[in-house]
Amino acid sequence: MVKQKRLFVASCLALIATSMAFSIRADIIPALKVDFSFTDTQMGVVAGPGLWGFAITIVLGGMLVDVLGMGTLMALAFVGHVAGVLLTIFATGFQSLYFATLLIGLANGTVEAVINPLTATLYSDSKTKHLNMLHAWWPGGLIVGGLMGYGITKIMGLDAPDVTVAVLSMGWKIKMALILVPTLIYGFLLFGQPFPKTERVAAGVSNKEMFSQALHPLFILFAVLMMMTAAAELGPDQWVGNLLQKLVGIQGVLLLVYTAGIMFVLRHFFSGPLIQKMNPLGVLVFASLLTALGLYWLSFSTSAFMVLLAATIFGIGKTYFWPTMLGVVAERFPKGGALLLGLMGGAGMFSVGWLATPIMGAIQDHYAVQALSPEVQERVVSHGGIDERKVMEVKEPAVRQEIEQAEQHSAAMTYRWISLVPAILTIVFFLLFFSFRQRGGYQVIHLEKNNRV
């Protein structure tokens, strides 16, 4: 395997490990809530560091890629993935689980900080296309992790009404251990491999010029838009298992796998022709509109069939958000190098970890508690939300039905509120598309090797 191909394949596997951590964590949220007796708000706080930890290291990594080297950072990511998974499995409570989740988030961000500028360097003539192909393996990992998690659920009977807390605990730990498989493979592929200089360094662009790009008004706007696109894509994904089990009684991880399959096919096989025909900004208008429609429709879906239709629209829409946003910045601000790509990724994950995930958990708790009678609230509510362990102790059918209806209502309202984000994005991206068209259209800016531009 030639060096370029080996580095790209290893990058894809590292992204698979990252996305498996994401999908498996989404799948095990209900089990974690029972095992540790968490409310939705508490679970949102615990899940947060997996995302904002990602944001921290993707930004720092973007600053340090050219200082420490891509190889060193990938070695740190490998250690973080292995240690984070093991610490999660042996967590004993809120604090230890929070720290383990943070460690995995830090490793995930380090991977993203390296593989984006690495891909832009390896394929400098087709950045947006190959970034989409690279990030096809984000949904690829979601599919692998989701299907494995679903298989374990069925084999161990984790979705049985009479499942014990001990079995649930063992089940989610086995699922977490699966993340080690792609981690060990990408570690093997990268061991001892030389990495190229980033495109920015090869072109002789100084650090001062690189940092100055971060102050460009258009880049700042795109960083804000990245926060919104990430919230619209990854926020619902992180909560899909928790929300859809309440909304229509199906395992949300199956929907996650389905939408991930759509994303994989579209990114890997259709990103090049679509971007060439519509240009990246046109693709983002299209993506935002479909994402808004899909999320809003999900909030009104009361059957598995309706959920499938809405999820198809949502899956198509969210496909091009993350890699296309990175591609636009890489093509329009090549002097910004790894720093700007890191800032973009950091903005996105900060938004999901600090804003979208906790807010979605709080919205869900608010509407669920609001829909319960005072008598039922006294029995199952703690820390401002429904305590799932207390729900397991409820035996009366009428009370359980009331709780189920309250949770269905809260799930629908959560999707409805989050659909406002891509609705706003549709308007903003359309205005940007029109603005670029008035100035001659979207154009890629190239750097010449060994020359300042």
VEXSETOR-105041 format. One record per residue (C-alpha): residue number from 1; residue in one letter; x, y, z. Coordinates in steps of 0.001 Angstrom, whole numbers, plus 500000, padded with zeros to 6 digits. Example, Ala and Ser with C-alpha at 12.3 -4.5 7.8 and 13.67 -1.06 7.14 Angstrom:
VEXSETOR-105041
[lovo 1, A, [512300, 495500, 507800]] [lovo 2, S, [513670, 498940, 507140]] 
***
This chain:
VEXSETOR-105041
[lovo 1, M, [500000, 500000, 500000]] [lovo 2, V, [501541, 503316, 498936]] [lovo 3, K, [502124, 505852, 501685]] [lovo 4, Q, [499374, 508226, 500533]] [lovo 5, K, [496762, 505445, 500453]] [lovo 6, R, [497936, 503966, 503773]] [lovo 7, L, [497681, 507317, 505551]] [lovo 8, F, [494235, 507960, 504085]] [lovo 9, V, [492948, 504488, 505014]] [lovo 10, A, [494325, 504852, 508540]] [lovo 11, S, [492589, 508228, 508774]] [lovo 12, C, [489321, 506595, 507753]] [lovo 13, L, [489742, 503897, 510424]] [lovo 14, A, [490548, 506499, 513070]] [lovo 15, L, [487341, 508301, 512113]] [lovo 16, I, [485471, 504980, 512364]] [lovo 17, A, [486723, 504629, 515950]] [lovo 18, T, [485572, 508168, 516662]] [lovo 19, S, [482094, 507667, 515222]] [lovo 20, M, [481690, 504233, 516840]] [lovo 21, A, [482280, 505940, 520171]] [lovo 22, F, [479533, 508385, 519219]] [lovo 23, S, [476953, 505818, 518051]] [lovo 24, I, [477603, 503389, 520881]] [lovo 25, R, [477306, 506167, 523459]] [lovo 26, A, [473984, 507183, 521870]] [lovo 27, D, [472832, 503552, 522028]] [lovo 28, I, [473771, 503002, 525673]] [lovo 29, I, [472301, 506235, 527065]] [lovo 30, P, [469102, 504492, 528301]] [lovo 31, A, [471187, 501772, 529991]] [lovo 32, L, [473538, 504316, 531583]] [lovo 33, K, [470555, 506231, 532957]] [lovo 34, V, [469319, 503067, 534660]] [lovo 35, D, [472721, 501811, 535810]] [lovo 36, F, [473751, 505146, 537354]] [lovo 37, S, [470219, 506441, 538113]] [lovo 38, F, [470626, 509577, 535962]] [lovo 39, T, [467917, 511998, 534785]] [lovo 40, D, [467946, 513281, 531185]] [lovo 41, T, [469606, 516505, 532339]] [lovo 42, Q, [472335, 514597, 534214]] [lovo 43, M, [472847, 512335, 531210]] [lovo 44, G, [473183, 515378, 528995]] [lovo 45, V, [475891, 516737, 531293]] [lovo 46, V, [477766, 513409, 531274]] [lovo 47, A, [477533, 513133, 527475]] [lovo 48, G, [478704, 516719, 527036]] [lovo 49, P, [482478, 516246, 527608]] [lovo 50, G, [482568, 513673, 524836]] [lovo 51, L, [481680, 516570, 522574]] [lovo 52, W, [483224, 519683, 524106]] [lovo 53, G, [486374, 517653, 524899]] [lovo 54, F, [486441, 516990, 521178]] [lovo 55, A, [486177, 520757, 520640]] [lovo 56, I, [489142, 521523, 522911]] [lovo 57, T, [491613, 519171, 521247]] [lovo 58, I, [490527, 519832, 517695]] [lovo 59, V, [491320, 523531, 518250]] [lovo 60, L, [494564, 522919, 520176]] [lovo 61, G, [495527, 520206, 517726]] [lovo 62, G, [495016, 522587, 514830]] [lovo 63, M, [497478, 524948, 516485]] [lovo 64, L, [500002, 522197, 517281]] [lovo 65, V, [499907, 520049, 514137]] [lovo 66, D, [502870, 521846, 512602]] [lovo 67, V, [504731, 522058, 515928]] [lovo 68, L, [504421, 518526, 517330]] [lovo 69, G, [503768, 516761, 514048]] [lovo 70, M, [500831, 514702, 512854]] [lovo 71, G, [502403, 511414, 513964]] [lovo 72, T, [502826, 512514, 517572]] [lovo 73, L, [499248, 513753, 517803]] [lovo 74, M, [497862, 510529, 516331]] [lovo 75, A, [499860, 508522, 518886]] [lovo 76, L, [498286, 510596, 521677]] [lovo 77, A, [494846, 509995, 520159]] [lovo 78, F, [495476, 506239, 520142]] [lovo 79, V, [496422, 506244, 523832]] [lovo 80, G, [493399, 508404, 524661]] [lovo 81, H, [490992, 506072, 522868]] [lovo 82, V, [492302, 502958, 524610]] [lovo 83, A, [492429, 504553, 528068]] [lovo 84, G, [489063, 506279, 527681]] [lovo 85, V, [487238, 503084, 526729]] [lovo 86, L, [488750, 501120, 529607]] [lovo 87, L, [487987, 503870, 532131]] [lovo 88, T, [484395, 504056, 530881]] [lovo 89, I, [483930, 500315, 531361]] [lovo 90, F, [485236, 500514, 534933]] [lovo 91, A, [483478, 503790, 535873]] [lovo 92, T, [481840, 503777, 539306]] [lovo 93, G, [479714, 506934, 539225]] [lovo 94, F, [479080, 510376, 537791]] [lovo 95, Q, [482600, 511763, 538189]] [lovo 96, S, [484523, 508757, 536854]] [lovo 97, L, [482135, 508366, 533908]] [lovo 98, Y, [482402, 512102, 533193]] [lovo 99, F, [486221, 511924, 533137]] [lovo 100, A, [486271, 508806, 530939]] [lovo 101, T, [483871, 510424, 528478]] [lovo 102, L, [486081, 513520, 528422]] [lovo 103, L, [489154, 511409, 527654]] [lovo 104, I, [487446, 509795, 524660]] [lovo 105, G, [486285, 513216, 523510]] [lovo 106, L, [489851, 514541, 523693]] [lovo 107, A, [491087, 511594, 521622]] [lovo 108, N, [488319, 512092, 519071]] [lovo 109, G, [489193, 515758, 518674]] [lovo 110, T, [492871, 514978, 518226]] [lovo 111, V, [492026, 512571, 515408]] [lovo 112, E, [489914, 515205, 513669]] [lovo 113, A, [492633, 517842, 514131]] [lovo 114, V, [495068, 515677, 512179]] [lovo 115, I, [493062, 513875, 509503]] [lovo 116, N, [491418, 517000, 508038]] [lovo 117, P, [494642, 518900, 507193]] [lovo 118, L, [496275, 515582, 506282]] [lovo 119, T, [493566, 514884, 503693]] [lovo 120, A, [493684, 518474, 502416]] [lovo 121, T, [497453, 518050, 501969]] [lovo 122, L, [497309, 514607, 500356]] [lovo 123, Y, [494560, 515696, 497932]] [lovo 124, S, [495143, 519440, 497509]] [lovo 125, D, [493413, 519528, 494098]] [lovo 126, S, [490138, 518000, 495338]] [lovo 127, K, [489781, 519036, 498977]] [lovo 128, T, [486004, 519194, 499359]] [lovo 129, K, [485520, 515938, 497436]] [lovo 130, H, [488078, 513965, 499459]] [lovo 131, L, [487005, 515503, 502758]] [lovo 132, N, [483516, 514239, 501945]] [lovo 133, M, [484971, 510807, 501091]] [lovo 134, L, [486954, 510798, 504346]] [lovo 135, H, [483927, 511800, 506361]] [lovo 136, A, [481862, 509108, 504670]] [lovo 137, W, [483508, 506908, 507280]] [lovo 138, W, [481897, 508890, 510077]] [lovo 139, P, [478517, 507380, 509139]] [lovo 140, G, [480407, 504192, 508251]] [lovo 141, G, [481469, 503929, 511883]] [lovo 142, L, [477954, 504781, 513031]] [lovo 143, I, [476682, 501849, 510979]] [lovo 144, V, [479274, 499412, 512338]] [lovo 145, G, [478801, 500535, 515939]] [lovo 146, G, [475025, 500700, 515636]] [lovo 147, L, [474599, 497253, 514126]] [lovo 148, M, [477000, 495660, 516594]] [lovo 149, G, [475198, 497376, 519450]] [lovo 150, Y, [471823, 496226, 518148]] [lovo 151, G, [473095, 492668, 517790]] [lovo 152, I, [474328, 492619, 521375]] [lovo 153, T, [470999, 494047, 522548]] [lovo 154, K, [469123, 491179, 520898]] [lovo 155, I, [471559, 488441, 521929]] [lovo 156, M, [471558, 489544, 525580]] [lovo 157, G, [467884, 490520, 525656]] [lovo 158, L, [468716, 494050, 526775]] [lovo 159, D, [465390, 495331, 525419]] [lovo 160, A, [463307, 492797, 527344]] [lovo 161, P, [460747, 494319, 529773]] [lovo 162, D, [462091, 492253, 532680]] [lovo 163, V, [465799, 492823, 532028]] [lovo 164, T, [467818, 493316, 535214]] [lovo 165, V, [470121, 496224, 536003]] [lovo 166, A, [473073, 493808, 536159]] [lovo 167, V, [472455, 492550, 532609]] [lovo 168, L, [471997, 496111, 531306]] [lovo 169, S, [475295, 497056, 532934]] [lovo 170, M, [477163, 494156, 531358]] [lovo 171, G, [475587, 494898, 527964]] [lovo 172, W, [476699, 498512, 527685]] [lovo 173, K, [480222, 497595, 528818]] [lovo 174, I, [480556, 494988, 526068]] [lovo 175, K, [479360, 497543, 523531]] [lovo 176, M, [481975, 500072, 524680]] [lovo 177, A, [484749, 497486, 524275]] [lovo 178, L, [483960, 497243, 520552]] [lovo 179, I, [485540, 500670, 520009]] [lovo 180, L, [488953, 499112, 520651]] [lovo 181, V, [488811, 497101, 517381]] [lovo 182, P, [489232, 499976, 514845]] [lovo 183, T, [491447, 501765, 517352]] [lovo 184, L, [494004, 498961, 517386]] [lovo 185, I, [493905, 498690, 513581]] [lovo 186, Y, [494540, 502398, 512918]] [lovo 187, G, [497293, 502335, 515531]] [lovo 188, F, [498976, 499481, 513660]] [lovo 189, L, [498677, 501193, 510257]] [lovo 190, L, [500161, 504466, 511517]] [lovo 191, F, [502966, 502975, 513606]] [lovo 192, G, [506297, 504271, 512302]] [lovo 193, Q, [504793, 506019, 509265]] [lovo 194, P, [506244, 509393, 508104]] [lovo 195, F, [503735, 512215, 507636]] [lovo 196, P, [503952, 515029, 505042]] [lovo 197, K, [504196, 518725, 505822]] [lovo 198, T, [500830, 520471, 505734]] [lovo 199, E, [499930, 522426, 502583]] [lovo 200, R, [500332, 525725, 504420]] [lovo 201, V, [503894, 524910, 505565]] [lovo 202, A, [504873, 523546, 502139]] [lovo 203, A, [503731, 526816, 500564]] [lovo 204, G, [505847, 528911, 502937]] [lovo 205, V, [502939, 530699, 504603]] [lovo 206, S, [504040, 532117, 507969]] [lovo 207, N, [502349, 531547, 511312]] [lovo 208, K, [501425, 535233, 511392]] [lovo 209, E, [499614, 534945, 508079]] [lovo 210, M, [497896, 531775, 509265]] [lovo 211, F, [496573, 533370, 512461]] [lovo 212, S, [495464, 536490, 510597]] [lovo 213, Q, [493053, 534350, 508570]] [lovo 214, A, [491104, 533561, 511741]] [lovo 215, L, [490099, 537230, 511970]] [lovo 216, H, [488632, 537403, 508487]] [lovo 217, P, [484911, 538352, 508762]] [lovo 218, L, [483834, 535633, 506332]] [lovo 219, F, [485682, 532973, 508309]] [lovo 220, I, [484110, 534173, 511551]] [lovo 221, L, [480698, 533884, 509912]] [lovo 222, F, [481459, 530345, 508775]] [lovo 223, A, [482608, 529406, 512287]] [lovo 224, V, [479236, 530558, 513650]] [lovo 225, L, [477438, 528651, 510902]] [lovo 226, M, [479524, 525579, 511767]] [lovo 227, M, [478148, 525755, 515310]] [lovo 228, M, [474628, 525718, 513902]] [lovo 229, T, [475177, 522959, 511323]] [lovo 230, A, [476817, 520726, 513937]] [lovo 231, A, [473948, 521291, 516360]] [lovo 232, A, [471440, 520352, 513647]] [lovo 233, E, [473355, 517222, 512635]] [lovo 234, L, [475013, 515828, 515752]] [lovo 235, G, [472628, 517013, 518460]] [lovo 236, P, [469706, 514865, 517236]] [lovo 237, D, [472102, 511969, 516502]] [lovo 238, Q, [473402, 511978, 520079]] [lovo 239, W, [469876, 511786, 521506]] [lovo 240, V, [468257, 509629, 518814]] [lovo 241, G, [468231, 506445, 520922]] [lovo 242, N, [466773, 508181, 523931]] [lovo 243, L, [464177, 510156, 521976]] [lovo 244, L, [462852, 507593, 519539]] [lovo 245, Q, [462387, 504835, 522085]] [lovo 246, K, [459975, 507231, 523749]] [lovo 247, L, [458445, 508592, 520547]] [lovo 248, V, [457463, 505396, 518707]] [lovo 249, G, [458852, 502559, 520838]] [lovo 250, I, [461628, 501474, 518454]] [lovo 251, Q, [465345, 501293, 519127]] [lovo 252, G, [466684, 504637, 518020]] [lovo 253, V, [470044, 503111, 517093]] [lovo 254, L, [468336, 501456, 514100]] [lovo 255, L, [467307, 504865, 512781]] [lovo 256, L, [470834, 506115, 513424]] [lovo 257, V, [472179, 503223, 511334]] [lovo 258, Y, [469657, 503928, 508575]] [lovo 259, T, [470473, 507631, 508272]] [lovo 260, A, [474183, 506802, 508530]] [lovo 261, G, [473788, 504465, 505568]] [lovo 262, I, [472287, 507289, 503538]] [lovo 263, M, [475149, 509573, 504536]] [lovo 264, F, [477821, 507000, 503678]] [lovo 265, V, [476513, 506354, 500171]] [lovo 266, L, [475935, 510019, 499357]] [lovo 267, R, [479283, 511220, 500709]] [lovo 268, H, [481394, 508447, 499228]] [lovo 269, F, [479822, 508148, 495775]] [lovo 270, F, [477966, 511378, 494993]] [lovo 271, S, [479801, 514228, 496733]] [lovo 272, G, [482104, 515008, 493802]] [lovo 273, P, [479447, 515341, 491060]] [lovo 274, L, [476993, 517151, 493353]] [lovo 275, I, [479534, 519719, 494534]] [lovo 276, Q, [480743, 520260, 490962]] [lovo 277, K, [477204, 520863, 489741]] [lovo 278, M, [475801, 522959, 492606]] [lovo 279, N, [479018, 524340, 494223]] [lovo 280, P, [479472, 523925, 498007]] [lovo 281, L, [477176, 526795, 498994]] [lovo 282, G, [474337, 525456, 496858]] [lovo 283, V, [474786, 522062, 498493]] [lovo 284, L, [474537, 523690, 501937]] [lovo 285, V, [471265, 525441, 501037]] [lovo 286, F, [469847, 522103, 499910]] [lovo 287, A, [471152, 520331, 503035]] [lovo 288, S, [469710, 522890, 505462]] [lovo 289, L, [466253, 522838, 503912]] [lovo 290, L, [465954, 519045, 504003]] [lovo 291, T, [467346, 518844, 507549]] [lovo 292, A, [464752, 521341, 508796]] [lovo 293, L, [461923, 519483, 507071]] [lovo 294, G, [463108, 516113, 508351]] [lovo 295, L, [463442, 517170, 511986]] [lovo 296, Y, [460108, 518981, 512000]] [lovo 297, W, [458387, 515978, 510466]] [lovo 298, L, [459969, 513680, 513063]] [lovo 299, S, [458288, 515718, 515778]] [lovo 300, F, [454868, 514783, 514367]] [lovo 301, S, [455656, 511144, 513564]] [lovo 302, T, [453663, 508609, 515582]] [lovo 303, S, [454426, 505406, 513658]] [lovo 304, A, [457567, 503593, 512530]] [lovo 305, F, [456662, 504226, 508861]] [lovo 306, M, [456330, 507984, 509351]] [lovo 307, V, [459575, 508038, 511303]] [lovo 308, L, [461307, 506244, 508421]] [lovo 309, L, [460110, 508801, 505868]] [lovo 310, A, [461055, 511766, 508033]] [lovo 311, A, [464407, 510206, 508879]] [lovo 312, T, [465158, 509707, 505174]] [lovo 313, I, [464738, 513430, 504534]] [lovo 314, F, [466770, 514272, 507654]] [lovo 315, G, [469501, 511797, 506665]] [lovo 316, I, [469859, 513218, 503160]] [lovo 317, G, [469916, 516769, 504504]] [lovo 318, K, [472530, 516365, 507213]] [lovo 319, T, [474868, 514372, 504948]] [lovo 320, Y, [476889, 517266, 503592]] [lovo 321, F, [477029, 519655, 506567]] [lovo 322, W, [480319, 518817, 508316]] [lovo 323, P, [482672, 517920, 505418]] [lovo 324, T, [481349, 520614, 503088]] [lovo 325, M, [481794, 523317, 505730]] [lovo 326, L, [485388, 522132, 506218]] [lovo 327, G, [485890, 522020, 502451]] [lovo 328, V, [484679, 525591, 501978]] [lovo 329, V, [487125, 526878, 504589]] [lovo 330, A, [490000, 524772, 503190]] [lovo 331, E, [489310, 526075, 499666]] [lovo 332, R, [488607, 529709, 500510]] [lovo 333, F, [491222, 530134, 503276]] [lovo 334, P, [494166, 527829, 502407]] [lovo 335, K, [496587, 530128, 504245]] [lovo 336, G, [494727, 529279, 507461]] [lovo 337, G, [495925, 525691, 507221]] [lovo 338, A, [495281, 523270, 510071]] [lovo 339, L, [494447, 526129, 512450]] [lovo 340, L, [491265, 527186, 510652]] [lovo 341, L, [490137, 523599, 510116]] [lovo 342, G, [490694, 522993, 513829]] [lovo 343, L, [488747, 526107, 514767]] [lovo 344, M, [485866, 525007, 512548]] [lovo 345, G, [485734, 521554, 514056]] [lovo 346, G, [486083, 523009, 517538]] [lovo 347, A, [483225, 525430, 516949]] [lovo 348, G, [481011, 522578, 515822]] [lovo 349, M, [481777, 520245, 518694]] [lovo 350, F, [481651, 523060, 521262]] [lovo 351, S, [478167, 523850, 520036]] [lovo 352, V, [476988, 520247, 520341]] [lovo 353, G, [478727, 519521, 523651]] [lovo 354, W, [478024, 522744, 525521]] [lovo 355, L, [474790, 523863, 523891]] [lovo 356, A, [472809, 521369, 521813]] [lovo 357, T, [473130, 518199, 523916]] [lovo 358, P, [472495, 519751, 527356]] [lovo 359, I, [469719, 521970, 525950]] [lovo 360, M, [467992, 519020, 524290]] [lovo 361, G, [468165, 517106, 527570]] [lovo 362, A, [466733, 520064, 529474]] [lovo 363, I, [463917, 520531, 526918]] [lovo 364, Q, [463044, 516866, 527204]] [lovo 365, D, [462982, 516981, 531007]] [lovo 366, H, [460908, 520179, 530999]] [lovo 367, Y, [458135, 518917, 528731]] [lovo 368, A, [458072, 515443, 530287]] [lovo 369, V, [457663, 516722, 533848]] [lovo 370, Q, [455166, 519346, 532721]] [lovo 371, A, [452949, 516624, 531226]] [lovo 372, L, [452821, 514555, 534454]] [lovo 373, S, [450256, 514937, 537201]] [lovo 374, P, [451568, 516188, 540573]] [lovo 375, E, [451033, 512751, 542103]] [lovo 376, V, [453128, 510986, 539462]] [lovo 377, Q, [455781, 513710, 539627]] [lovo 378, E, [456294, 512931, 543303]] [lovo 379, R, [456890, 509282, 542476]] [lovo 380, V, [459250, 509421, 539478]] [lovo 381, V, [460792, 512904, 539278]] [lovo 382, S, [464157, 513756, 540820]] [lovo 383, H, [466648, 516527, 540029]] [lovo 384, G, [464142, 518155, 537694]] [lovo 385, G, [463610, 515163, 535411]] [lovo 386, I, [462163, 511658, 535197]] [lovo 387, D, [464301, 509090, 537011]] [lovo 388, E, [464205, 505923, 534879]] [lovo 389, R, [465088, 503677, 537810]] [lovo 390, K, [462047, 504967, 539690]] [lovo 391, V, [459955, 504375, 536560]] [lovo 392, M, [461015, 500714, 536586]] [lovo 393, E, [459457, 500406, 540067]] [lovo 394, V, [456033, 501626, 538858]] [lovo 395, K, [453613, 498706, 538412]] [lovo 396, E, [450225, 500369, 537789]] [lovo 397, P, [449362, 500312, 534029]] [lovo 398, A, [447602, 503685, 534152]] [lovo 399, V, [450611, 505403, 535741]] [lovo 400, R, [453055, 503790, 533311]] [lovo 401, Q, [450876, 504919, 530406]] [lovo 402, E, [450886, 508482, 531735]] [lovo 403, I, [454680, 508425, 531974]] [lovo 404, E, [454984, 506984, 528473]] [lovo 405, Q, [452732, 509673, 527002]] [lovo 406, A, [454680, 512391, 528801]] [lovo 407, E, [457951, 511054, 527403]] [lovo 408, Q, [456509, 510844, 523898]] [lovo 409, H, [455371, 514459, 524137]] [lovo 410, S, [458778, 515600, 525380]] [lovo 411, A, [460564, 513751, 522559]] [lovo 412, A, [458348, 515370, 519922]] [lovo 413, M, [458875, 518848, 521349]] [lovo 414, T, [462643, 518348, 521453]] [lovo 415, Y, [462764, 517574, 517732]] [lovo 416, R, [460431, 520481, 516992]] [lovo 417, W, [462610, 523026, 518766]] [lovo 418, I, [465863, 521821, 517192]] [lovo 419, S, [464315, 522041, 513690]] [lovo 420, L, [464470, 525844, 514000]] [lovo 421, V, [468256, 525750, 513648]] [lovo 422, P, [468434, 524345, 510087]] [lovo 423, A, [465468, 526531, 509109]] [lovo 424, I, [467574, 529606, 509929]] [lovo 425, L, [470577, 528064, 508145]] [lovo 426, T, [468558, 527682, 504953]] [lovo 427, I, [468027, 531441, 504793]] [lovo 428, V, [471646, 532323, 505625]] [lovo 429, F, [473208, 529905, 503128]] [lovo 430, F, [470844, 531100, 500400]] [lovo 431, L, [471937, 534696, 501011]] [lovo 432, L, [475604, 533613, 500864]] [lovo 433, F, [475002, 531668, 497652]] [lovo 434, F, [473347, 534721, 496079]] [lovo 435, S, [476113, 537033, 497343]] [lovo 436, F, [478878, 534893, 495804]] [lovo 437, R, [476926, 534642, 492565]] [lovo 438, Q, [476710, 538442, 492362]] [lovo 439, R, [480512, 538601, 492695]] [lovo 440, G, [481296, 536095, 489969]] [lovo 441, G, [480518, 532810, 491714]] [lovo 442, Y, [482254, 530490, 494174]] [lovo 443, Q, [485968, 530038, 493407]] [lovo 444, V, [488684, 527872, 494940]] [lovo 445, I, [491872, 529662, 496095]] [lovo 446, H, [495073, 527661, 495480]] [lovo 447, L, [498472, 527834, 497163]] [lovo 448, E, [501633, 527231, 495170]] [lovo 449, K, [504185, 524973, 496795]] [lovo 450, N, [507252, 526732, 498220]] [lovo 451, N, [505808, 530156, 497447]] [lovo 452, R, [504021, 532693, 499583]] [lovo 453, V, [500708, 533871, 498186]] 
***
